[in-house]
Amino acid sequence: MKFDLHCHTKEGSIDSRVSVREYAGKFMMLGYDGFMISDHNSYRGCKSWDKIKDEPQYENFTVIRGIEYDTKDAGHVLVIMPDGLYLNVFRLRGMRCKKLIKTVHEFGGILGLAHPFGVKTSSAMGFKLMNMDLIKHFDFIETFNYCEFPRSNELAEQLAHKFDMPAFGGSDAHTSMYIGMASTIIDAHIKCNNDFIAAVKCHVPIYTEGTERGITKKAQRKEHWTGQIGYMLYNRGIGKIRCIHRKYQHHKLFSMVHQNH
């Protein structure tokens, strides 16, 4: 089956102009079997899809409900949880990578580094304190991202090979013109998140395809030191502001788990 495993929706990302319905329609026209919603710290796009997923035209189309989480010390991480599990703690950016890994795996999900060699402020290898020992605890690595430079994707592919991890590919689309520029081919029948998680854990064959993008002015601005500082202030500033609330939600979450046990 053919998927794009990195898409930002208008419903869940302030910088996206593509609705979940538009994504589904265009991907079906292009012969894709599905795509993954990966909004930053938000499940609003996923919940929007839940409202229309039972319409007859989508009977043979699969949308994976994911999230792109902004960690404190490892950049962006793609997270896929079991069906219907939208944890509030993932709406609060700034969790440390080690805690994120523990939380995702505790609840049966999988996670992987997004564009690990991309822009330094949002990519794992750009963090000096990134603990390389943590990489082996991820379940996959995004090795092709249409919005990144070719060299970044090449290094990501080498990293996945080194740790013998599945390689994911995605367009990182925020506009309709990026739809169809990247894909992940997975040798499994996927109808829901649970199917997808099981396939990754069972190490079914997965490979990526994509079109390399030329260097754009927007990409150059992101790489420039002014753009990096601006993003860092924005991202880490919000992370600190929401720190207390995030800790409360995390404590509440694991307290419920212990009570159930």
Buried (B, 14 or more C-beta within 10 A) or exposed (E): BBBBBBBBBBBBBEEBEBBBBBBBBBBBEEEBBBBBBBBBBBBBBBBBBBEBBEEEEBEEBBBBBBBBBBBBBBBBBBBBBBEEBBBEBBBBBBBBBBBBBBBBEEEEBBBBBBBBBBBBBBBBBBBEEBBEEBBEBBBBBBBBBBBBBEEBBBBBBEBBEEBEBBBBBBBBBBEBEBBBBBBBBBEBEBBBBBBBBBBBEEEEEBBBEBEEBEEEEEBEEBBEEEBBEBBEEEBBEBBEEBBEEBBEBBEEBBEEEEEEE
